[in-house]
C-alpha cells in the first residue's frame, strides 16, 4: 500500500510537471500540430490512410503528449481540434484542448508520443463540442489502420466513430485510448481569441470574428494535407 501511495504521488508530480512543460503558447502548439500532420504525409510506409483523413469530419492532434509512470500509468497533453465545414469541405479555426488521465498497470519510465484522432461521425463531433468527453464512451474509439495496404480496405473500415493513432520514435501505429477524457482548454481559447469562446462557439457556430495568422496557416495546412475526399479523385 505504501508503495502504491508513493507511486500515485509520483505520477501526480509527473503530470503537474508535464503541464508546466506543455504550457507553450498557442502559436507554437499549432505549429507543432501542423508538423505532425506534415510528417504523416512523408511517411509512405506507415502513414495514416489518406482516405480516412479526407473523410474525417474533425481532427484532434496532441503533439508531444507525455505518458509514463511506475505501476500507475499517466498521460497528459495539450492539443488542438478543427472541424470540417460540411458544405465546403474546408477546415475551420482551431479550438484548444487538453487531456489528462491515469490507469493502473505495470509500466516503468516515461515516453513522449504524438497523438492524432480522426473523428468520422456526427456523434463524435457532438462529443467534442460538449467541452469534455470520454473516448470510447461518448463516441466509439478504434485503433486506426496504418499504411498503404489499408487504403483498399478503408471503405470497409469506415465503421468507427473515432480512429486513433500515436507516434513514438518516428513510427505511427493504431492505439486504443478508451476511457481517456478530453476537455476544453478554456484559458487557452480565451487567451488566443481574446474572447471567452467555447469549443462549440469556435468549431460549430463560427463565432471567431478575428482569426490570428497562426490559425489561418494551420487551417491552410489542413486543407492541403487533408482535403475533402471528393477533391482527391481526378
Secondary structure, 3 states (H helix, E strand, C coil): CHHHHHHHHHHHHHHHHHHHHHCCCHHHHHHHHHHHHHHHHCCCCCCECHHHHHHCCEEEEEEEEEEECCCEEEEEEEEEEEEECCCCCCECCCEEEEEEEEEECCCCCEEEEEEEEEECCHHHHHHHCCCEEEECCCECEEECCECHHHCCCHHHHCCCCEEEEEEECCEEEECCCCCCEEEECHHHHHHHHCCCCCHHHHHCCCCCCCCCHHHHHHHHHHHHHCCCHHHHCC
